[in-house]
């Protein structure tokens, strides 16, 4: 595993893209703090720039570097049993083109061994968007990913690290200032 993590980290550090397994479906990723790398993701997916991307972090500690959260919010996100992406307001330190026009960002604390170790070793959050051309069906397995996507990324993580049992996009919620939850997906 360490060989693929080291290779992927080198690619991410160079501002390039990876195809990798997450705690949900396969993702196309890059350094979420690198504007040029994020631009490559939009190009690979043929995705409109107005559509937001998800960012993965390895821990609450990493999340706190980019988002101000209350103790109540921290307790809430610590209680999630299934992969859940949360929309937060007023992010900082991320590439401007990964932040939505309304100054929000969708972030998930990943619960997948390979993915968590990759992000931890890399030291920055990683973009995670489904490994498909925008508007096409989400790939459930590595074999479902189109050849077009596989050819456009700079590095493909070995499919043997795809250990997720949750083969759907994550739940998506928005937490308001009063800690009320709005379920979006």
N, CA, C and O of each residue as an XYZ file, in Angstrom:
740
protein
N       0.828     -1.190      0.000
C       0.000      0.000      0.000
C       0.870      1.250      0.000
O       0.546      2.236     -0.663
N       1.963      1.211      0.736
C       2.805      2.405      0.852
C       3.388      2.839     -0.493
O       3.616      4.029     -0.710
N       3.631      1.893     -1.391
C       4.164      2.248     -2.709
C       3.163      3.111     -3.479
O       3.535      4.139     -4.045
N       1.889      2.695     -3.502
C       0.876      3.482     -4.200
C       0.634      4.818     -3.506
O       0.418      5.828     -4.175
N       0.667      4.838     -2.185
C       0.488      6.096     -1.458
C       1.631      7.053     -1.793
O       1.404      8.243     -2.013
N       2.843      6.539     -1.831
C       3.996      7.390     -2.154
C       3.889      7.927     -3.584
O       4.136      9.111     -3.816
N       3.527      7.078     -4.536
C       3.374      7.516     -5.930
C       2.268      8.565     -6.048
O       2.450      9.602     -6.684
N       1.124      8.284     -5.430
C      -0.002      9.220     -5.501
C       0.354     10.548     -4.847
O      -0.019     11.606     -5.356
N       1.059     10.507     -3.744
C       1.485     11.737     -3.059
C       2.413     12.560     -3.947
O       2.293     13.784     -4.011
N       3.322     11.899     -4.620
C       4.232     12.586     -5.546
C       3.449     13.260     -6.669
O       3.733     14.400     -7.037
N       2.466     12.552     -7.208
C       1.625     13.099     -8.280
C       0.847     14.315     -7.778
O       0.813     15.351     -8.443
N       0.220     14.188     -6.602
C      -0.553     15.295     -6.039
C       0.330     16.511     -5.768
O      -0.067     17.644     -6.039
N       1.507     16.276     -5.242
C       2.449     17.364     -4.948
C       2.854     18.102     -6.220
O       3.106     19.307     -6.195
N       2.914     17.376     -7.321
C       3.287     17.971     -8.610
C       2.117     18.696     -9.280
O       2.268     19.211    -10.389
N       0.956     18.743     -8.624
C      -0.192     19.438     -9.197
C      -0.921     18.637    -10.249
O      -1.600     19.199    -11.109
N      -0.783     17.322    -10.183
C      -1.415     16.450    -11.162
C      -2.622     15.742    -10.547
O      -2.985     15.993     -9.398
N      -3.237     14.853    -11.333
C      -4.488     14.212    -10.938
C      -4.329     12.716    -10.716
O      -3.450     12.072    -11.287
N      -5.213     12.176     -9.862
C      -5.221     10.747     -9.595
C      -6.636     10.198     -9.737
O      -7.618     10.930     -9.617
N      -6.719      8.910     -9.991
C      -7.962      8.147     -9.960
C      -7.808      7.203     -8.782
O      -6.869      6.408     -8.747
N      -8.722      7.277     -7.810
C      -8.481      6.534     -6.570
C      -9.772      6.094     -5.891
O     -10.821      6.709     -6.080
N      -9.689      5.023     -5.098
C     -10.864      4.557     -4.357
C     -11.072      5.420     -3.120
O     -10.116      5.893     -2.505
N     -12.341      5.616     -2.767
C     -12.683      6.364     -1.562
C     -13.589      5.496     -0.702
O     -13.747      4.304     -0.966
N     -14.178      6.083      0.312
C     -15.112      5.345      1.156
C     -16.477      5.186      0.502
O     -17.369      4.551      1.065
N     -16.642      5.758     -0.681
C     -17.881      5.580     -1.439
C     -17.512      5.019     -2.809
O     -17.172      3.841     -2.921
N     -17.573      5.837     -3.839
C     -17.250      5.391     -5.195
C     -15.857      5.907     -5.585
O     -15.265      6.719     -4.874
N     -15.347      5.428     -6.720
C     -14.052      5.876     -7.202
C     -14.100      7.380     -7.484
O     -15.104      7.909     -7.960
N     -12.990      8.049     -7.179
C     -12.927      9.482     -7.376
C     -11.765      9.910     -8.244
O     -10.759      9.211     -8.371
N     -11.931     11.070     -8.833
C     -10.831     11.760     -9.503
C     -10.393     12.819     -8.512
O     -11.219     13.576     -8.002
N      -9.103     12.878     -8.237
C      -8.645     13.792     -7.208
C      -7.424     14.599     -7.590
O      -6.708     14.300     -8.546
N      -7.221     15.644     -6.788
C      -6.052     16.495     -6.905
C      -5.907     17.253     -5.587
O      -6.736     17.122     -4.687
N      -4.858     18.033     -5.491
C      -4.632     18.879     -4.321
C      -5.713     19.956     -4.287
O      -5.813     20.772     -5.203
N      -6.516     19.953     -3.234
C      -7.624     20.914     -3.131
C      -7.152     22.328     -2.830
O      -7.971     23.246     -2.781
N      -5.856     22.528     -2.628
C      -5.328     23.873     -2.406
C      -4.647     24.433     -3.654
O      -4.147     25.557     -3.635
N      -4.626     23.655     -4.738
C      -3.915     24.030     -5.953
C      -4.926     24.372     -7.058
O      -5.577     23.486     -7.612
N      -5.043     25.653     -7.363
C      -6.036     26.121     -8.330
C      -5.844     25.504     -9.714
O      -6.824     25.151    -10.369
N      -4.611     25.370    -10.164
C      -4.332     24.794    -11.481
C      -4.734     23.324    -11.519
O      -5.295     22.861    -12.512
N      -4.454     22.595    -10.454
C      -4.826     21.177    -10.385
C      -6.342     21.024    -10.397
O      -6.869     20.139    -11.071
N      -7.045     21.872     -9.665
C      -8.512     21.818     -9.632
C      -9.069     22.080    -11.033
O     -10.037     21.442    -11.446
N      -8.471     22.998    -11.747
C      -8.899     23.296    -13.120
C      -8.809     22.037    -13.992
O      -9.672     21.806    -14.839
N      -7.775     21.233    -13.786
C      -7.612     19.992    -14.555
C      -8.775     19.028    -14.300
O      -9.215     18.323    -15.208
N      -9.266     19.005    -13.062
C     -10.392     18.126    -12.732
C     -11.627     18.532    -13.547
O     -12.308     17.680    -14.118
N     -11.908     19.834    -13.594
C     -13.050     20.304    -14.383
C     -12.892     19.902    -15.851
O     -13.864     19.513    -16.499
N     -11.670     19.996    -16.372
C     -11.425     19.627    -17.771
C     -11.607     18.125    -17.998
O     -12.231     17.720    -18.979
N     -11.076     17.307    -17.112
C     -11.186     15.850    -17.254
C     -12.650     15.424    -17.271
O     -13.046     14.579    -18.072
N     -13.435     16.001    -16.401
C     -14.847     15.615    -16.277
C     -15.763     16.327    -17.272
O     -16.931     15.970    -17.423
N     -15.212     17.346    -17.953
C     -16.039     18.199    -18.808
C     -17.196     18.751    -17.968
O     -18.358     18.730    -18.375
N     -16.838     19.233    -16.810
C     -17.810     19.677    -15.802
C     -17.915     21.195    -15.800
O     -16.895     21.884    -15.817
N     -19.133     21.726    -15.778
C     -19.285     23.185    -15.678
C     -18.638     23.697    -14.391
O     -18.766     23.073    -13.337
N     -17.966     24.799    -14.475
C     -17.241     25.334    -13.317
C     -18.170     25.810    -12.201
O     -17.735     26.012    -11.068
N     -19.442     25.986    -12.524
C     -20.403     26.401    -11.501
C     -20.793     25.241    -10.588
O     -21.323     25.460     -9.499
N     -20.534     24.006    -11.026
C     -20.881     22.837    -10.213
C     -19.759     22.591     -9.207
O     -18.583     22.551     -9.567
N     -20.130     22.433     -7.986
C     -19.158     22.271     -6.900
C     -18.476     20.910     -6.931
O     -18.961     19.956     -7.539
N     -17.347     20.858     -6.260
C     -16.599     19.619     -6.064
C     -16.581     19.300     -4.577
O     -16.751     20.187     -3.741
N     -16.374     18.037     -4.256
C     -16.237     17.613     -2.860
C     -14.760     17.532     -2.526
O     -13.931     17.204     -3.375
N     -14.449     17.834     -1.283
C     -13.079     17.754     -0.778
C     -13.054     16.742      0.360
O     -13.963     16.708      1.190
N     -12.016     15.924      0.394
C     -11.841     14.947      1.466
C     -10.709     15.375      2.398
O      -9.676     15.876      1.955
N     -10.923     15.169      3.686
C      -9.893     15.371      4.703
C      -9.761     14.079      5.500
O     -10.647     13.225      5.462
N      -8.659     13.940      6.216
C      -8.424     12.700      6.952
C      -8.923     12.711      8.387
O      -8.987     11.661      9.027
N      -9.279     13.892      8.906
C      -9.615     13.989     10.327
C     -10.318     15.310     10.625
O     -10.328     16.227      9.803
N     -10.898     15.386     11.805
C     -11.485     16.646     12.266
C     -10.395     17.699     12.401
O     -10.628     18.875     12.123
N      -9.208     17.282     12.825
C      -8.102     18.232     12.978
C      -7.769     18.897     11.643
O      -7.561     20.109     11.593
N      -7.718     18.120     10.566
C      -7.448     18.703      9.248
C      -8.620     19.588      8.827
O      -8.403     20.665      8.272
N      -9.843     19.160      9.079
C     -11.017     19.959      8.747
C     -10.927     21.343      9.377
O     -11.247     22.342      8.733
N     -10.499     21.404     10.618
C     -10.432     22.671     11.346
C      -9.417     23.657     10.758
O      -9.468     24.846     11.071
N      -8.509     23.188      9.925
C      -7.563     24.088      9.257
C      -8.254     24.902      8.161
O      -7.769     25.959      7.757
N      -9.395     24.392      7.687
C     -10.060     25.004      6.537
C     -11.459     25.533      6.838
O     -12.021     26.309      6.065
N     -12.011     25.104      7.968
C     -13.373     25.465      8.347
C     -13.414     25.762      9.843
O     -12.813     25.042     10.640
N     -14.126     26.825     10.223
C     -14.369     27.090     11.645
C     -15.621     26.303     12.034
O     -16.691     26.505     11.461
N     -15.480     25.404     13.015
C     -16.634     24.626     13.448
C     -16.820     24.747     14.958
O     -15.864     24.919     15.713
N     -18.064     24.652     15.364
C     -18.384     24.711     16.791
C     -18.229     23.320     17.400
O     -18.130     22.326     16.681
N     -18.208     23.261     18.714
C     -18.141     21.970     19.400
C     -19.386     21.132     19.085
O     -19.306     19.909     18.969
N     -20.520     21.794     18.949
C     -21.755     21.084     18.613
C     -21.663     20.456     17.222
O     -22.064     19.310     17.020
N     -21.132     21.218     16.271
C     -20.970     20.685     14.919
C     -19.965     19.539     14.924
O     -20.171     18.523     14.260
N     -18.887     19.703     15.670
C     -17.881     18.638     15.763
C     -18.504     17.358     16.320
O     -18.243     16.270     15.807
N     -19.314     17.477     17.352
C     -19.979     16.303     17.927
C     -20.920     15.667     16.913
O     -21.001     14.443     16.811
N     -21.629     16.502     16.166
C     -22.562     15.997     15.170
C     -21.838     15.222     14.076
O     -22.234     14.103     13.750
N     -20.793     15.796     13.511
C     -20.103     15.109     12.415
C     -19.342     13.881     12.902
O     -19.084     12.963     12.124
N     -18.987     13.859     14.163
C     -18.327     12.675     14.731
C     -19.301     11.511     14.887
O     -18.882     10.363     15.034
N     -20.596     11.806     14.856
C     -21.602     10.766     15.073
C     -22.053     10.076     13.788
O     -22.788      9.091     13.857
N     -21.643     10.553     12.639
C     -22.089      9.971     11.379
C     -21.600      8.531     11.247
O     -20.422      8.242     11.458
N     -22.517      7.635     10.896
C     -22.149      6.238     10.689
C     -21.856      5.940      9.223
O     -20.983      5.128      8.915
N     -22.579      6.589      8.325
C     -22.372      6.392      6.894
C     -21.568      7.560      6.331
O     -21.553      8.637      6.927
N     -20.897      7.365      5.187
C     -20.169      8.480      4.581
C     -21.101      9.667      4.351
O     -22.105      9.560      3.646
N     -20.751     10.792      4.956
C     -21.588     11.988      4.889
C     -20.728     13.197      4.561
O     -19.759     13.497      5.259
N     -21.093     13.877      3.500
C     -20.418     15.099      3.099
C     -21.224     16.265      3.646
O     -22.450     16.294      3.537
N     -20.521     17.225      4.235
C     -21.173     18.367      4.855
C     -20.796     19.637      4.101
O     -19.634     19.846      3.753
N     -21.785     20.475      3.855
C     -21.532     21.773      3.232
C     -21.297     22.787      4.350
O     -22.137     22.976      5.231
N     -20.149     23.424      4.290
C     -19.748     24.422      5.279
C     -19.634     25.786      4.612
O     -19.386     25.882      3.410
N     -19.815     26.831      5.399
C     -19.659     28.199      4.906
C     -18.272     28.730      5.256
O     -17.626     28.259      6.191
N     -17.835     29.709      4.493
C     -16.621     30.479      4.748
C     -15.344     29.647      4.878
O     -14.631     29.755      5.875
N     -15.056     28.821      3.876
C     -13.806     28.061      3.930
C     -12.599     28.970      3.755
O     -12.711     30.075      3.225
N     -11.455     28.496      4.202
C     -10.213     29.247      4.042
C      -9.100     28.301      3.614
O      -9.122     27.113      3.938
N      -8.135     28.834      2.887
C      -6.942     28.072      2.536
C      -7.099     27.064      1.419
O      -6.179     26.289      1.156
N      -8.248     27.057      0.754
C      -8.470     26.134     -0.354
C      -8.388     26.893     -1.674
O      -8.504     28.119     -1.702
N      -8.188     26.161     -2.761
C      -8.150     26.794     -4.080
C      -9.465     27.520     -4.327
O     -10.527     26.962     -4.048
N      -9.430     28.748     -4.841
C     -10.668     29.509     -5.066
C     -11.672     28.790     -5.957
O     -12.878     28.934     -5.759
N     -11.203     28.020     -6.933
C     -12.122     27.365     -7.860
C     -12.707     26.059     -7.314
O     -13.495     25.406     -7.999
N     -12.339     25.679     -6.111
C     -12.977     24.532     -5.465
C     -14.104     25.007     -4.535
O     -14.920     24.212     -4.068
N     -14.126     26.312     -4.280
C     -15.132     26.920     -3.408
C     -16.318     27.363     -4.261
O     -16.140     27.972     -5.316
N     -17.519     27.055     -3.801
C     -18.737     27.411     -4.525
C     -18.915     28.933     -4.551
O     -18.350     29.640     -3.717
N     -19.687     29.424     -5.492
C     -19.927     30.863     -5.647
C     -20.551     31.492     -4.405
O     -20.365     32.684     -4.161
N     -21.288     30.709     -3.619
C     -21.902     31.244     -2.392
C     -20.974     31.128     -1.170
O     -21.417     31.237     -0.026
N     -19.685     30.905     -1.439
C     -18.645     30.799     -0.405
C     -18.883     29.620      0.534
O     -18.714     29.730      1.749
N     -19.281     28.486     -0.055
C     -19.413     27.246      0.697
C     -18.528     26.179      0.071
O     -18.071     26.310     -1.065
N     -18.299     25.132      0.831
C     -17.502     24.001      0.363
C     -18.083     22.724      0.947
O     -18.518     22.701      2.098
N     -18.088     21.666      0.154
C     -18.556     20.355      0.606
C     -17.334     19.530      1.001
O     -16.450     19.284      0.180
N     -17.290     19.106      2.265
C     -16.133     18.363      2.780
C     -16.610     17.109      3.512
O     -17.601     17.132      4.242
N     -15.879     16.018      3.298
C     -16.154     14.769      4.015
C     -14.883     14.303      4.714
O     -13.794     14.318      4.140
N     -15.048     13.895      5.954
C     -13.956     13.222      6.666
C     -14.024     11.772      6.212
O     -14.997     11.068      6.482
N     -12.999     11.345      5.532
C     -13.019     10.040      4.875
C     -12.826      8.909      5.894
O     -12.076      9.027      6.863
N     -13.537      7.814      5.628
C     -13.408      6.633      6.472
C     -13.043      5.450      5.576
O     -13.850      4.549      5.349
N     -11.824      5.475      5.082
C     -11.322      4.450      4.162
C      -9.813      4.408      4.384
O      -9.139      5.430      4.261
N      -9.288      3.248      4.707
C      -7.891      3.145      5.130
C      -6.912      3.739      4.114
O      -6.102      4.598      4.467
N      -6.979      3.293      2.868
C      -6.045      3.805      1.861
C      -6.183      5.314      1.700
O      -5.195      6.047      1.710
N      -7.407      5.757      1.555
C      -7.683      7.174      1.310
C      -7.207      8.040      2.486
O      -6.581      9.080      2.284
N      -7.507      7.607      3.694
C      -7.091      8.355      4.879
C      -5.563      8.441      4.968
O      -5.014      9.507      5.245
N      -4.884      7.322      4.733
C      -3.421      7.329      4.774
C      -2.833      8.216      3.681
O      -1.848      8.917      3.911
N      -3.434      8.186      2.499
C      -2.974      9.036      1.399
C      -3.069     10.508      1.782
O      -2.103     11.255      1.624
N      -4.223     10.923      2.281
C      -4.423     12.327      2.638
C      -3.497     12.723      3.786
O      -2.922     13.812      3.782
N      -3.357     11.838      4.763
C      -2.484     12.126      5.899
C      -1.034     12.311      5.439
O      -0.361     13.253      5.860
N      -0.563     11.421      4.586
C       0.818     11.526      4.100
C       0.988     12.752      3.199
O       2.018     13.424      3.259
N       0.000     13.044      2.377
C       0.067     14.197      1.492
C       0.040     15.501      2.289
O       0.758     16.447      1.962
N      -0.780     15.549      3.321
C      -0.813     16.714      4.201
C      -1.781     17.810      3.805
O      -1.870     18.829      4.491
N      -2.502     17.625      2.722
C      -3.508     18.589      2.256
C      -4.799     17.858      1.952
O      -4.789     16.648      1.727
N      -5.916     18.581      1.941
C      -7.166     17.962      1.499
C      -7.073     17.604      0.020
O      -6.313     18.211     -0.734
N      -7.862     16.604     -0.380
C      -7.846     16.120     -1.752
C      -9.258     16.237     -2.329
O     -10.240     15.864     -1.687
N      -9.337     16.762     -3.553
C     -10.613     16.810     -4.263
C     -11.064     15.382     -4.511
O     -10.249     14.499     -4.779
N     -12.362     15.165     -4.420
C     -12.938     13.868     -4.753
C     -14.234     14.112     -5.507
O     -15.233     14.545     -4.933
N     -14.201     13.834     -6.773
C     -15.394     13.929     -7.601
C     -15.539     12.610     -8.334
O     -14.541     11.980     -8.683
N     -16.752     12.192     -8.566
C     -16.985     10.886     -9.173
C     -16.184     10.716    -10.464
O     -15.995     11.662    -11.229
N     -15.722      9.494    -10.681
C     -14.838      9.185    -11.809
C     -15.647      8.934    -13.085
O     -15.653      7.834    -13.637
N     -16.320      9.982    -13.524
C     -17.108      9.905    -14.747
C     -17.135     11.279    -15.410
O     -16.834     12.296    -14.785
N     -17.498     11.285    -16.679
C     -17.717     12.545    -17.367
C     -19.003     13.131    -16.792
O     -19.963     12.403    -16.537
N     -19.020     14.426    -16.591
C     -20.172     15.097    -15.987
C     -21.464     14.721    -16.701
O     -21.556     14.791    -17.927
N     -22.464     14.318    -15.909
C     -23.757     13.948    -16.459
C     -23.920     12.468    -16.737
O     -25.041     11.999    -16.939
N     -22.821     11.719    -16.753
C     -22.916     10.277    -16.982
C     -23.117      9.551    -15.659
O     -22.952     10.140    -14.591
N     -23.466      8.296    -15.731
C     -23.736      7.465    -14.556
C     -22.464      7.312    -13.705
O     -21.363      7.149    -14.232
N     -22.645      7.370    -12.376
C     -21.517      7.147    -11.472
C     -21.025      5.707    -11.591
O     -21.835      4.780    -11.582
N     -19.722      5.507    -11.703
C     -19.203      4.140    -11.791
C     -19.257      3.460    -10.420
O     -18.795      4.020     -9.426
N     -19.815      2.271    -10.374
C     -19.916      1.523     -9.124
C     -18.603      0.803     -8.819
O     -18.231      0.654     -7.655
N     -17.907      0.362     -9.854
C     -16.638     -0.353     -9.665
C     -15.584      0.233    -10.601
O     -15.894      1.039    -11.480
N     -14.362     -0.176    -10.402
C     -13.262      0.286    -11.247
C     -13.537     -0.036    -12.716
O     -13.240      0.766    -13.601
N     -14.101     -1.208    -12.964
C     -14.381     -1.634    -14.333
C     -15.420     -0.745    -15.018
O     -15.467     -0.683    -16.246
N     -16.240     -0.068    -14.244
C     -17.265      0.819    -14.808
C     -16.714      2.186    -15.233
O     -17.415      2.956    -15.890
N     -15.485      2.486    -14.868
C     -14.889      3.787    -15.205
C     -14.494      3.771    -16.679
O     -13.871      2.820    -17.151
N     -14.854      4.811    -17.390
C     -14.597      4.856    -18.831
C     -13.097      4.933    -19.130
O     -12.308      5.445    -18.336
N     -12.744      4.416    -20.276
C     -11.360      4.481    -20.750
C     -10.939      5.938    -20.895
O      -9.785      6.280    -20.635
N     -11.862      6.792    -21.305
C     -11.567      8.216    -21.464
C     -11.052      8.812    -20.159
O     -10.041      9.514    -20.153
N     -11.738      8.539    -19.064
C     -11.310      9.050    -17.757
C      -9.958      8.454    -17.387
O      -9.061      9.178    -16.955
N      -9.803      7.165    -17.547
C      -8.549      6.488    -17.180
C      -7.354      7.057    -17.946
O      -6.251      7.143    -17.406
N      -7.575      7.444    -19.201
C      -6.479      7.995    -20.007
C      -6.141      9.435    -19.638
O      -5.012      9.880    -19.845
N      -7.109     10.164    -19.094
C      -6.892     11.591    -18.816
C      -6.216     11.867    -17.472
O      -5.583     12.911    -17.311
N      -6.338     10.958    -16.510
C      -5.701     11.201    -15.213
C      -4.217     10.862    -15.299
O      -3.782     10.135    -16.192
N      -3.447     11.405    -14.350
C      -2.000     11.203    -14.375
C      -1.547      9.928    -13.666
O      -0.470      9.407    -13.958
N      -2.364      9.422    -12.734
C      -1.988      8.213    -12.001
C      -3.249      7.492    -11.556
O      -4.211      8.116    -11.107
N      -3.235      6.163    -11.685
C      -4.361      5.330    -11.249
C      -3.893      4.451    -10.096
O      -2.951      3.671    -10.234
N      -4.559      4.588     -8.969
C      -4.256      3.756     -7.808
C      -4.733      2.332     -8.105
O      -5.762      2.139     -8.752
N      -3.995      1.358     -7.639
C      -4.345     -0.050     -7.858
C      -5.737     -0.341     -7.306
O      -6.069      0.044     -6.185
N      -6.539     -1.022     -8.108
C      -7.925     -1.299     -7.714
C      -8.032     -2.221     -6.506
O      -9.108     -2.328     -5.918
N      -6.953     -2.886     -6.120
C      -7.027     -3.774     -4.953
C      -7.291     -2.994     -3.657
O      -7.649     -3.591     -2.642
N      -7.115     -1.668     -3.686
C      -7.377     -0.855     -2.490
C      -8.825     -0.387     -2.409
O      -9.194      0.359     -1.501
N      -9.640     -0.827     -3.358
C     -11.061     -0.493     -3.344
C     -11.763     -1.439     -2.371
O     -12.261     -2.494     -2.764
N     -11.793     -1.050     -1.113
C     -12.362     -1.897     -0.069
C     -13.702     -1.385      0.448
O     -14.248     -1.938      1.402
N     -14.228     -0.353     -0.160
C     -15.485      0.228      0.300
C     -16.655     -0.712      0.047
O     -16.739     -1.359     -0.997
N     -17.548     -0.776      1.013
C     -18.777     -1.540      0.828
C     -19.936     -0.600      0.487
O     -21.026     -1.056      0.140
N     -19.704      0.691      0.585
C     -20.720      1.710      0.314
C     -20.490      2.220     -1.096
O     -19.676      3.122     -1.297
N     -21.192      1.660     -2.083
C     -20.937      1.937     -3.500
C     -21.872      2.983     -4.097
O     -22.274      2.884     -5.256
N     -22.209      3.980     -3.294
C     -23.061      5.065     -3.736
C     -22.419      6.377     -3.308
O     -21.589      6.387     -2.400
N     -22.790      7.486     -3.946
C     -22.297      8.772     -3.458
C     -22.693      8.964     -1.993
O     -23.691      8.409     -1.534
N     -21.919      9.736     -1.281
C     -22.179      9.974      0.139
C     -23.484     10.728      0.353
O     -24.026     11.338     -0.568
N     -23.978     10.673      1.589
C     -25.082     11.552      1.960
C     -24.538     12.970      1.894
O     -23.347     13.186      2.116
N     -25.387     13.927      1.595
C     -24.977     15.325      1.501
C     -25.907     16.153      2.368
O     -27.124     16.144      2.184
N     -25.313     16.875      3.323
C     -26.113     17.698      4.227
C     -25.493     19.080      4.359
O     -24.319     19.300      4.061
N     -26.326     19.994      4.816
C     -25.852     21.339      5.133
C     -26.244     21.598      6.581
O     -27.391     21.387      6.975
N     -25.275     22.056      7.366
C     -25.527     22.368      8.771
C     -25.631     23.877      8.898
O     -24.708     24.606      8.533
N     -26.765     24.344      9.420
C     -26.980     25.779      9.603
C     -26.289     26.252     10.875
O     -25.808     25.450     11.676
N     -26.250     27.563     11.043
C     -25.608     28.167     12.207
C     -26.221     27.671     13.513
O     -25.536     27.606     14.533
N     -27.510     27.319     13.488
C     -28.186     26.818     14.700
C     -28.076     25.295     14.838
O     -28.764     24.691     15.660
N     -27.205     24.681     14.029
C     -26.962     23.229     14.000
C     -28.144     22.423     13.481
O     -28.188     21.208     13.672
N     -29.101     23.072     12.828
C     -30.151     22.313     12.173
C     -29.567     21.732     10.874
O     -28.668     22.309     10.261
N     -30.102     20.587     10.483
C     -29.559     19.873      9.336
C     -30.557     19.912      8.182
O     -31.753     19.678      8.353
N     -30.022     20.214      7.008
C     -30.807     20.162      5.783
C     -30.222     19.011      4.959
O     -29.044     19.031      4.603
N     -31.055     18.008      4.660
C     -30.614     16.857      3.873
C     -30.781     17.164      2.386
O     -31.885     17.445      1.921
N     -29.674     17.107      1.649
C     -29.693     17.455      0.229
C     -29.617     16.239     -0.688
O     -30.060     16.286     -1.835
N     -29.044     15.139     -0.164
C     -28.942     13.898     -0.969
C     -28.869     12.737     -0.015
O     -28.779     11.588     -0.447
